[in-house]
Structures are given as C-alpha cells and as structure tokens.
Amino acid sequence: MHDPALVVASVSFAMTKLPSPQKRVPLGRAGWFAIIVLLGFLVWAAWIALRTWTSLSGVAMSPLGWLFMGLGAVVTLAVGGGLMALLFYSSRHNYDR
C-alpha cells in the first residue's frame, strides 16, 4: 500500500521542530540609507523616462507598434511573476538546499 521509506520520511519530517520566528529588529541607519538611495534611483529613472517620453512627441508609432509594446510589457511582467513564483515554490519545498 504505502512505501515504507515514504512513511518514515514523512513521519520524521513531521517530528522535526521548525525554527522559532526571530524577533523583529528595527531598521538601522544602513537600512534607511539603502532605502533612501533606492528611492532616489527610482525618482531619477522616472524623471529620465518622462523626459525621454516627452522628447519623442514628433515620432509616430503604428497601432501594431503599440500592440507589440503592450505585449512586451505583459510578457515581461508574466516572466518576472513566474520566476518569483518558482523562487517561492523552491524555497517552500526545500529545493534550494
């Protein structure tokens, strides 16, 4: 009926103690500095993108170009989401040990 090795493995896994959750530590100076620097990069990138977008006002793009730009954005988000899902899945199932 059941594989004995699988039963032993599942019982030993069920009996293992999970690590206790660690106490939350407030963010230090280095953490806040990193957040401020990263927010600065985000604002800078948004400013460059907006400046570039507005400087291209004389350039025409066909509806097919808009379609493929939209598809590119959707595919990029789907690939990023899929990779993040695989990352969490492998972490939850201990594949990355």
C-alpha positions as CSV (number, residue, x, y, z in Angstrom):
1,M,0.0,0.0,0.0
2,H,2.4,2.7,1.2
3,D,6.1,2.9,0.6
4,P,7.8,2.3,4.0
5,A,10.5,4.8,3.1
6,L,8.0,7.5,2.3
7,V,6.1,6.9,5.6
8,V,9.3,7.1,7.6
9,A,10.4,10.2,5.8
10,S,7.0,11.9,6.3
11,V,6.9,11.0,10.0
12,S,10.5,12.2,10.6
13,F,9.7,15.5,8.7
14,A,6.5,15.9,10.8
15,M,8.5,15.4,14.0
16,T,11.2,18.0,13.2
17,K,11.0,21.2,15.1
18,L,10.5,24.3,13.0
19,P,12.8,27.2,13.9
20,S,11.2,29.7,16.1
21,P,10.4,33.0,14.5
22,Q,13.0,35.6,15.1
23,K,12.4,38.8,16.9
24,R,11.8,41.7,14.6
25,V,14.7,44.1,14.6
26,P,14.1,47.8,13.7
27,L,15.8,49.1,10.5
28,G,19.2,50.6,11.3
29,R,21.0,53.5,9.7
30,A,22.4,51.4,6.9
31,G,18.9,50.1,6.1
32,W,17.4,53.5,5.9
33,F,20.3,54.8,3.8
34,A,19.8,52.0,1.4
35,I,16.0,52.7,1.1
36,I,16.7,56.4,0.5
37,V,19.3,55.6,-2.2
38,L,17.0,53.2,-3.9
39,L,14.1,55.7,-3.8
40,G,16.5,58.3,-5.3
41,F,17.3,55.8,-8.1
42,L,13.6,55.3,-8.7
43,V,12.9,59.0,-8.9
44,W,15.8,59.5,-11.2
45,A,14.8,56.7,-13.6
46,A,11.2,58.0,-13.7
47,W,12.5,61.5,-14.5
48,I,14.7,60.2,-17.3
49,A,11.8,58.1,-18.6
50,L,9.4,61.0,-18.6
51,R,11.9,63.4,-20.2
52,T,12.6,60.8,-22.9
53,W,8.9,60.1,-23.5
54,T,8.1,63.8,-23.9
55,S,11.0,64.5,-26.2
56,L,9.7,61.9,-28.6
57,S,6.4,63.8,-29.3
58,G,7.1,64.1,-33.0
59,V,7.7,60.4,-33.5
60,A,4.7,58.4,-34.8
61,M,4.1,54.7,-33.9
62,S,1.7,52.5,-35.7
63,P,-1.0,50.6,-33.9
64,L,1.0,47.4,-34.5
65,G,3.9,49.0,-32.7
66,W,1.6,49.9,-29.7
67,L,0.3,46.3,-29.7
68,F,3.8,44.8,-29.6
69,M,4.9,47.3,-26.9
70,G,2.0,46.3,-24.8
71,L,2.6,42.6,-25.4
72,G,6.2,43.1,-24.5
73,A,5.2,44.7,-21.2
74,V,2.7,41.9,-20.4
75,V,5.2,39.1,-21.3
76,T,7.9,40.8,-19.2
77,L,5.6,41.0,-16.2
78,A,4.5,37.4,-16.7
79,V,8.1,36.1,-16.9
80,G,9.0,38.1,-13.7
81,G,6.0,36.8,-11.9
82,G,6.6,33.3,-13.0
83,L,10.2,33.4,-11.8
84,M,9.2,34.8,-8.5
85,A,6.6,32.0,-8.1
86,L,9.3,29.4,-8.9
87,L,11.6,31.1,-6.3
88,F,8.9,30.9,-3.6
89,Y,7.9,27.3,-4.6
90,S,11.5,26.1,-4.5
91,S,12.1,27.8,-1.1
92,R,8.9,26.3,0.4
93,H,9.7,22.8,-0.8
94,N,13.4,22.9,0.2
95,Y,14.7,22.5,-3.4
96,D,17.3,25.2,-2.9
97,R,19.4,23.4,-0.3
